[in-house]
Amino acid sequence: MIYQLTADLVLIVHLLFLVLVVAGGLLAFHRTYWCLVQLPAAAWGAWVELTGKICPLTLLENYLLRQAGQSGYTESFMGHYLLAIVYPDGLTRELQIWLGVGVLLVNGVVYGALIYRLKARPKAV
């Protein structure tokens, strides 16, 4: 039971990390220090997608599920609702590359807008 709950918790963390990778740059509009967290996360996410590597969170999830007596991503409450978001059906190598490029493009636009906004601020005299 504890392994299943821990696997579900890791899955939630994984989903939150994916949201941070894709859209976390928007937090920098509120507080610029978020760049220190989000930029490395976005770089990691793009690297994983572009190189086809396996995220350590995926390995941890699978390990915990095996310890819970499951063979992989079987149906738990959290898994049923979140797995399709984190691991969509039909995820091909080509789609992974496009996802990595998308992460770079989205973050490029967000940080470009942030830089523009910071440069457009009135200077203190």
Backbone as JSON Lines, residues from 0, in Angstrom:
{"i":0,"aa":"M","n":[0.82,-1.19,0.0],"ca":[0.0,0.0,0.0],"c":[0.87,1.26,0.0]}
{"i":1,"aa":"I","n":[1.94,1.26,0.83],"ca":[2.78,2.45,0.91],"c":[3.51,2.69,-0.41]}
{"i":2,"aa":"Y","n":[3.89,1.61,-1.1],"ca":[4.57,1.77,-2.39],"c":[3.62,2.37,-3.42]}
{"i":3,"aa":"Q","n":[2.38,1.95,-3.41],"ca":[1.4,2.49,-4.36],"c":[1.16,3.97,-4.09]}
{"i":4,"aa":"L","n":[1.0,4.33,-2.83],"ca":[0.79,5.74,-2.48],"c":[2.01,6.59,-2.84]}
{"i":5,"aa":"T","n":[3.2,6.04,-2.6],"ca":[4.42,6.77,-2.95],"c":[4.55,6.92,-4.46]}
{"i":6,"aa":"A","n":[4.19,5.88,-5.21],"ca":[4.21,5.96,-6.67],"c":[3.23,7.02,-7.16]}
{"i":7,"aa":"D","n":[2.07,7.1,-6.55],"ca":[1.09,8.13,-6.91],"c":[1.63,9.52,-6.6]}
{"i":8,"aa":"L","n":[2.29,9.67,-5.48],"ca":[2.89,10.96,-5.11],"c":[3.97,11.36,-6.12]}
{"i":9,"aa":"V","n":[4.81,10.41,-6.51],"ca":[5.86,10.69,-7.5],"c":[5.22,11.1,-8.82]}
{"i":10,"aa":"L","n":[4.12,10.45,-9.19],"ca":[3.42,10.8,-10.42],"c":[2.9,12.24,-10.37]}
{"i":11,"aa":"I","n":[2.38,12.66,-9.24],"ca":[1.9,14.04,-9.08],"c":[3.07,15.01,-9.19]}
{"i":12,"aa":"V","n":[4.18,14.69,-8.53],"ca":[5.39,15.53,-8.62],"c":[5.85,15.61,-10.07]}
{"i":13,"aa":"H","n":[5.81,14.48,-10.77],"ca":[6.22,14.43,-12.18],"c":[5.33,15.35,-13.02]}
{"i":14,"aa":"L","n":[4.04,15.3,-12.79],"ca":[3.12,16.16,-13.53],"c":[3.39,17.63,-13.23]}
{"i":15,"aa":"L","n":[3.6,17.97,-11.97],"ca":[3.9,19.35,-11.6],"c":[5.21,19.82,-12.24]}
{"i":16,"aa":"F","n":[6.18,18.91,-12.31],"ca":[7.45,19.24,-12.95],"c":[7.23,19.52,-14.44]}
{"i":17,"aa":"L","n":[6.39,18.72,-15.09],"ca":[6.09,18.95,-16.51],"c":[5.42,20.3,-16.72]}
{"i":18,"aa":"V","n":[4.52,20.67,-15.83],"ca":[3.88,21.99,-15.92],"c":[4.93,23.09,-15.73]}
{"i":19,"aa":"L","n":[5.84,22.91,-14.79],"ca":[6.92,23.88,-14.58],"c":[7.79,24.0,-15.83]}
{"i":20,"aa":"V","n":[8.11,22.87,-16.45],"ca":[8.94,22.87,-17.65],"c":[8.29,23.67,-18.76]}
{"i":21,"aa":"V","n":[7.01,23.43,-18.99],"ca":[6.32,24.04,-20.13],"c":[5.88,25.47,-19.83]}
{"i":22,"aa":"A","n":[5.27,25.7,-18.7],"ca":[4.64,26.99,-18.45],"c":[5.2,27.73,-17.24]}
{"i":23,"aa":"G","n":[6.2,27.17,-16.6],"ca":[6.74,27.79,-15.39],"c":[7.37,29.14,-15.6]}
{"i":24,"aa":"G","n":[7.78,29.42,-16.85],"ca":[8.35,30.73,-17.14],"c":[7.38,31.86,-16.83]}
{"i":25,"aa":"L","n":[6.11,31.56,-16.87],"ca":[5.11,32.59,-16.55],"c":[5.24,33.06,-15.1]}
{"i":26,"aa":"L","n":[5.77,32.2,-14.24],"ca":[5.98,32.6,-12.84],"c":[7.01,33.72,-12.74]}
{"i":27,"aa":"A","n":[7.91,33.79,-13.72],"ca":[8.94,34.83,-13.7],"c":[8.35,36.22,-13.9]}
{"i":28,"aa":"F","n":[7.16,36.3,-14.48],"ca":[6.5,37.6,-14.59],"c":[6.08,38.11,-13.22]}
{"i":29,"aa":"H","n":[5.84,37.19,-12.31],"ca":[5.45,37.57,-10.94],"c":[6.7,37.84,-10.1]}
{"i":30,"aa":"R","n":[7.63,36.92,-10.13],"ca":[8.89,37.04,-9.39],"c":[10.01,36.51,-10.29]}
{"i":31,"aa":"T","n":[10.95,37.37,-10.61],"ca":[12.0,36.97,-11.56],"c":[12.9,35.87,-11.03]}
{"i":32,"aa":"Y","n":[12.96,35.66,-9.72],"ca":[13.8,34.59,-9.2],"c":[13.34,33.21,-9.64]}
{"i":33,"aa":"W","n":[12.1,33.1,-10.13],"ca":[11.62,31.82,-10.65],"c":[12.45,31.35,-11.84]}
{"i":34,"aa":"C","n":[13.09,32.29,-12.51],"ca":[13.97,31.92,-13.63],"c":[15.04,30.94,-13.17]}
{"i":35,"aa":"L","n":[15.51,31.11,-11.95],"ca":[16.56,30.24,-11.42],"c":[16.1,28.8,-11.25]}
{"i":36,"aa":"V","n":[14.82,28.61,-11.09],"ca":[14.25,27.27,-10.95],"c":[13.77,26.75,-12.3]}
{"i":37,"aa":"Q","n":[13.08,27.6,-13.03],"ca":[12.41,27.15,-14.25],"c":[13.36,26.92,-15.42]}
{"i":38,"aa":"L","n":[14.34,27.77,-15.61],"ca":[15.24,27.59,-16.75],"c":[15.99,26.26,-16.71]}
{"i":39,"aa":"P","n":[16.56,25.86,-15.57],"ca":[17.19,24.52,-15.54],"c":[16.16,23.39,-15.75]}
{"i":40,"aa":"A","n":[14.96,23.57,-15.22],"ca":[13.92,22.56,-15.42],"c":[13.55,22.46,-16.89]}
{"i":41,"aa":"A","n":[13.41,23.6,-17.56],"ca":[13.07,23.59,-18.99],"c":[14.21,22.98,-19.8]}
{"i":42,"aa":"A","n":[15.44,23.3,-19.44],"ca":[16.59,22.72,-20.15],"c":[16.6,21.21,-19.98]}
{"i":43,"aa":"W","n":[16.35,20.74,-18.77],"ca":[16.3,19.3,-18.51],"c":[15.19,18.64,-19.32]}
{"i":44,"aa":"G","n":[13.99,19.24,-19.28],"ca":[12.85,18.67,-20.0],"c":[13.11,18.61,-21.49]}
{"i":45,"aa":"A","n":[13.66,19.66,-22.05],"ca":[13.97,19.67,-23.49],"c":[15.04,18.63,-23.8]}
{"i":46,"aa":"W","n":[16.06,18.53,-22.95],"ca":[17.14,17.55,-23.16],"c":[16.6,16.12,-23.14]}
{"i":47,"aa":"V","n":[15.75,15.82,-22.18],"ca":[15.17,14.47,-22.08],"c":[14.38,14.14,-23.34]}
{"i":48,"aa":"E","n":[13.55,15.09,-23.79],"ca":[12.73,14.84,-24.98],"c":[13.57,14.75,-26.25]}
{"i":49,"aa":"L","n":[14.53,15.65,-26.41],"ca":[15.32,15.68,-27.63],"c":[16.28,14.51,-27.75]}
{"i":50,"aa":"T","n":[16.77,14.01,-26.62],"ca":[17.72,12.9,-26.66],"c":[17.06,11.53,-26.48]}
{"i":51,"aa":"G","n":[15.79,11.52,-26.09],"ca":[15.11,10.25,-25.88],"c":[15.5,9.55,-24.6]}
{"i":52,"aa":"K","n":[16.09,10.27,-23.69],"ca":[16.47,9.7,-22.39],"c":[15.23,9.45,-21.55]}
{"i":53,"aa":"I","n":[15.42,8.69,-20.49],"ca":[14.33,8.4,-19.56],"c":[14.53,9.23,-18.3]}
{"i":54,"aa":"C","n":[13.5,9.93,-17.92],"ca":[13.55,10.77,-16.73],"c":[13.68,9.89,-15.48]}
{"i":55,"aa":"P","n":[14.51,10.28,-14.53],"ca":[14.64,9.51,-13.29],"c":[13.31,9.36,-12.54]}
{"i":56,"aa":"L","n":[12.41,10.32,-12.69],"ca":[11.11,10.18,-12.03],"c":[10.33,9.01,-12.62]}
{"i":57,"aa":"T","n":[10.47,8.77,-13.91],"ca":[9.82,7.62,-14.54],"c":[10.38,6.33,-13.96]}
{"i":58,"aa":"L","n":[11.7,6.26,-13.84],"ca":[12.33,5.07,-13.27],"c":[11.86,4.83,-11.83]}
{"i":59,"aa":"L","n":[11.77,5.91,-11.06],"ca":[11.31,5.79,-9.67],"c":[9.87,5.33,-9.61]}
{"i":60,"aa":"E","n":[9.01,5.89,-10.46],"ca":[7.61,5.47,-10.48],"c":[7.49,3.98,-10.78]}
{"i":61,"aa":"N","n":[8.21,3.53,-11.81],"ca":[8.15,2.11,-12.17],"c":[8.69,1.22,-11.06]}
{"i":62,"aa":"Y","n":[9.77,1.63,-10.41],"ca":[10.31,0.86,-9.3],"c":[9.28,0.73,-8.18]}
{"i":63,"aa":"L","n":[8.67,1.85,-7.82],"ca":[7.68,1.82,-6.72],"c":[6.47,0.97,-7.09]}
{"i":64,"aa":"L","n":[6.05,1.05,-8.33],"ca":[4.91,0.22,-8.76],"c":[5.27,-1.26,-8.72]}
{"i":65,"aa":"R","n":[6.48,-1.61,-9.13],"ca":[6.9,-3.02,-9.04],"c":[6.95,-3.47,-7.58]}
{"i":66,"aa":"Q","n":[7.42,-2.59,-6.68],"ca":[7.46,-2.93,-5.26],"c":[6.06,-3.1,-4.7]}
{"i":67,"aa":"A","n":[5.1,-2.42,-5.32],"ca":[3.7,-2.54,-4.89],"c":[3.04,-3.78,-5.49]}
{"i":68,"aa":"G","n":[3.82,-4.57,-6.23],"ca":[3.28,-5.8,-6.81],"c":[2.63,-5.6,-8.16]}
{"i":69,"aa":"Q","n":[2.88,-4.47,-8.79],"ca":[2.31,-4.2,-10.1],"c":[3.4,-4.32,-11.16]}
{"i":70,"aa":"S","n":[3.0,-4.54,-12.38],"ca":[3.98,-4.72,-13.45],"c":[4.32,-3.41,-14.14]}
{"i":71,"aa":"G","n":[3.62,-2.4,-13.84],"ca":[3.85,-1.13,-14.51],"c":[2.7,-0.22,-14.22]}
{"i":72,"aa":"Y","n":[2.3,0.56,-15.17],"ca":[1.26,1.54,-14.96],"c":[-0.12,0.91,-15.08]}
{"i":73,"aa":"T","n":[-0.51,0.23,-14.02],"ca":[-1.87,-0.31,-13.95],"c":[-2.77,0.73,-13.32]}
{"i":74,"aa":"E","n":[-4.0,0.42,-13.19],"ca":[-4.99,1.41,-12.76],"c":[-5.01,1.62,-11.25]}
{"i":75,"aa":"S","n":[-4.53,2.76,-10.84],"ca":[-4.81,3.26,-9.5],"c":[-5.62,4.54,-9.72]}
{"i":76,"aa":"F","n":[-6.15,5.07,-8.68],"ca":[-6.95,6.28,-8.85],"c":[-6.14,7.39,-9.51]}
{"i":77,"aa":"M","n":[-4.97,7.69,-8.94],"ca":[-4.15,8.77,-9.5],"c":[-3.65,8.4,-10.89]}
{"i":78,"aa":"G","n":[-3.2,7.18,-11.03],"ca":[-2.69,6.74,-12.32],"c":[-3.73,6.82,-13.42]}
{"i":79,"aa":"H","n":[-4.94,6.46,-13.09],"ca":[-6.01,6.48,-14.09],"c":[-6.22,7.88,-14.65]}
{"i":80,"aa":"Y","n":[-6.1,8.88,-13.82],"ca":[-6.37,10.24,-14.25],"c":[-5.15,11.0,-14.74]}
{"i":81,"aa":"L","n":[-3.96,10.64,-14.25],"ca":[-2.78,11.42,-14.58],"c":[-1.82,10.76,-15.57]}
{"i":82,"aa":"L","n":[-1.81,9.45,-15.66],"ca":[-0.84,8.79,-16.53],"c":[-0.98,9.18,-17.99]}
{"i":83,"aa":"A","n":[-2.18,9.34,-18.47],"ca":[-2.37,9.71,-19.88],"c":[-1.8,11.09,-20.17]}
{"i":84,"aa":"I","n":[-1.74,11.96,-19.18],"ca":[-1.16,13.28,-19.38],"c":[0.36,13.19,-19.41]}
{"i":85,"aa":"V","n":[0.92,12.45,-18.46],"ca":[2.37,12.34,-18.36],"c":[2.93,11.44,-19.47]}
{"i":86,"aa":"Y","n":[2.24,10.36,-19.79],"ca":[2.69,9.4,-20.79],"c":[1.58,9.16,-21.81]}
{"i":87,"aa":"P","n":[1.4,10.04,-22.78],"ca":[0.29,9.88,-23.73],"c":[0.49,8.65,-24.63]}
{"i":88,"aa":"D","n":[-0.64,8.06,-25.04],"ca":[-0.59,6.94,-25.99],"c":[0.01,7.43,-27.29]}
{"i":89,"aa":"G","n":[0.74,6.58,-27.96],"ca":[1.28,6.92,-29.26],"c":[2.47,7.86,-29.19]}
{"i":90,"aa":"L","n":[3.15,7.92,-28.06],"ca":[4.31,8.79,-27.93],"c":[5.47,8.17,-28.71]}
{"i":91,"aa":"T","n":[5.77,8.75,-29.85],"ca":[6.84,8.25,-30.71],"c":[8.09,9.1,-30.51]}
{"i":92,"aa":"R","n":[9.19,8.64,-31.06],"ca":[10.45,9.39,-30.99],"c":[10.29,10.74,-31.69]}
{"i":93,"aa":"E","n":[9.63,10.75,-32.84],"ca":[9.4,12.0,-33.58],"c":[8.57,12.98,-32.75]}
{"i":94,"aa":"L","n":[7.53,12.47,-32.1],"ca":[6.7,13.32,-31.26],"c":[7.5,13.86,-30.07]}
{"i":95,"aa":"Q","n":[8.38,13.03,-29.51],"ca":[9.22,13.5,-28.41],"c":[10.1,14.67,-28.86]}
{"i":96,"aa":"I","n":[10.64,14.58,-30.07],"ca":[11.48,15.67,-30.58],"c":[10.65,16.93,-30.73]}
{"i":97,"aa":"W","n":[9.45,16.8,-31.27],"ca":[8.57,17.97,-31.41],"c":[8.21,18.55,-30.04]}
{"i":98,"aa":"L","n":[8.0,17.69,-29.06],"ca":[7.71,18.18,-27.7],"c":[8.9,18.96,-27.16]}
{"i":99,"aa":"G","n":[10.1,18.45,-27.37],"ca":[11.3,19.16,-26.93],"c":[11.44,20.51,-27.61]}
{"i":100,"aa":"V","n":[11.2,20.55,-28.91],"ca":[11.24,21.82,-29.65],"c":[10.16,22.76,-29.13]}
{"i":101,"aa":"G","n":[8.98,22.21,-28.84],"ca":[7.89,23.02,-28.3],"c":[8.25,23.64,-26.96]}
{"i":102,"aa":"V","n":[8.9,22.86,-26.1],"ca":[9.35,23.39,-24.8],"c":[10.29,24.58,-25.02]}
{"i":103,"aa":"L","n":[11.23,24.42,-25.95],"ca":[12.17,25.5,-26.23],"c":[11.46,26.73,-26.8]}
{"i":104,"aa":"L","n":[10.52,26.52,-27.72],"ca":[9.81,27.64,-28.33],"c":[8.94,28.38,-27.32]}
{"i":105,"aa":"V","n":[8.16,27.63,-26.53],"ca":[7.28,28.27,-25.55],"c":[8.11,29.08,-24.56]}
{"i":106,"aa":"N","n":[9.18,28.49,-24.07],"ca":[10.01,29.21,-23.1],"c":[10.75,30.36,-23.75]}
{"i":107,"aa":"G","n":[11.14,30.24,-25.0],"ca":[11.77,31.34,-25.71],"c":[10.83,32.54,-25.83]}
{"i":108,"aa":"V","n":[9.58,32.28,-26.16],"ca":[8.59,33.35,-26.26],"c":[8.35,33.99,-24.89]}
{"i":109,"aa":"V","n":[8.17,33.17,-23.87],"ca":[7.89,33.7,-22.53],"c":[9.06,34.54,-22.03]}
{"i":110,"aa":"Y","n":[10.27,34.03,-22.15],"ca":[11.42,34.78,-21.66],"c":[11.75,35.97,-22.54]}
{"i":111,"aa":"G","n":[11.46,35.88,-23.83],"ca":[11.6,37.05,-24.69],"c":[10.68,38.17,-24.24]}
{"i":112,"aa":"A","n":[9.43,37.82,-23.93],"ca":[8.47,38.81,-23.44],"c":[8.91,39.37,-22.09]}
{"i":113,"aa":"L","n":[9.45,38.51,-21.24],"ca":[9.91,38.97,-19.92],"c":[11.08,39.94,-20.07]}
{"i":114,"aa":"I","n":[12.01,39.62,-20.93],"ca":[13.16,40.51,-21.16],"c":[12.67,41.85,-21.72]}
{"i":115,"aa":"Y","n":[11.75,41.8,-22.66],"ca":[11.18,43.02,-23.23],"c":[10.52,43.86,-22.12]}
{"i":116,"aa":"R","n":[9.77,43.18,-21.28],"ca":[9.08,43.88,-20.18],"c":[10.07,44.52,-19.22]}
{"i":117,"aa":"L","n":[11.13,43.8,-18.89],"ca":[12.12,44.34,-17.97],"c":[12.88,45.51,-18.58]}
{"i":118,"aa":"K","n":[13.15,45.44,-19.86],"ca":[13.86,46.55,-20.53],"c":[12.96,47.76,-20.7]}
{"i":119,"aa":"A","n":[11.66,47.56,-20.79],"ca":[10.73,48.66,-21.01],"c":[10.37,49.38,-19.71]}
{"i":120,"aa":"R","n":[10.79,48.83,-18.58],"ca":[10.52,49.5,-17.3],"c":[11.18,50.87,-17.27]}
{"i":121,"aa":"P","n":[10.49,51.82,-16.67],"ca":[11.14,53.14,-16.5],"c":[12.34,53.0,-15.56]}
{"i":122,"aa":"K","n":[13.4,53.67,-15.91],"ca":[14.61,53.62,-15.1],"c":[14.46,54.52,-13.87]}
{"i":123,"aa":"A","n":[14.94,54.04,-12.73],"ca":[14.92,54.85,-11.51],"c":[16.04,55.89,-11.61]}
{"i":124,"aa":"V","n":[15.74,57.09,-11.21],"ca":[16.73,58.17,-11.3],"c":[17.4,58.4,-10.0]}
